[in-house]
């Protein structure tokens, strides 16, 4: 019998999320999986579980949650003292499920069947070096306007999905720019930027195609840079993100790279896989095919 650890975030996505857990557990048990189900009790608990739990004789870790839950588990696993890394089975149970949009699987039953088949795929992870710590990203690292929008939206969660539209309008018309040095592919850009987004995935948020050419296993970071731009042009860009047409605009610069740095005299907030706790300056390096997923 194969052992599987299930990390379940009951606060992820639409409620009640335990219906998804109730759906997948009988299927896994029927297919001879011995389950150790651990329910997270507080934000960041997933990281501690993945970092400290005994993984002896365990076949994989199943994540029932959204992008934030995946982020925490990956960070916990990649910072283990014993360096043990197990395949991750991801059951989409979040609000946006950006990572699983890239995989092309948003149905929990289809996702659990991938675990049963035990077919493995290697994917890249972005390593973010800060002044005093290292964090790993599986989705995006945003700096500038995109982070401002996310921070404001978190304060207005009671408005539901419309909070992103409201906060986008607010910050677009403020159109705040920040001075920084961007080091990329042997070049230095020293000026004010509206925003910079480093992407490992095509999607962010709820189905937005922020980096339409990104691939999870190509060993590259897809980078979007917007410098000098007027308010109305900026607003028009945000209306095109859902189909990826924003990258056709001459104000959007699209790069691919293995490493980049954002240096700023001030500590500006970052959006790392939806979390806004960290600040620049940072160096980002892609780690090719660093983790395994059931896919």
Secondary structure, DSSP 8 states (H G I E B T S, - for coil): -EEEEEEE-TTSSSS-THHHHHHHHHHHHHTTEEEEEEE--STTHHHHHHHHS--TT--EEEEEE-HHHHHHHHHHHHT-TT-----EEEEE-SSS-HHHHHHT---HHHHHHHHHHT-EEEEEEEEEE-SS-EEEESSEEEEEHHHHHHHHHHTTGGGTTHHHHHHHHHHHHH---EEEEEEETTEEEEEEESEEEEESSSEETTTEETTTT--TTSS-EEEEEE-S--HHHHHHHHHTTTTTGGGGSTTEEEEEESEEEEE-SS--BEEETTB---BS-EEEEEEEEEEEEE-
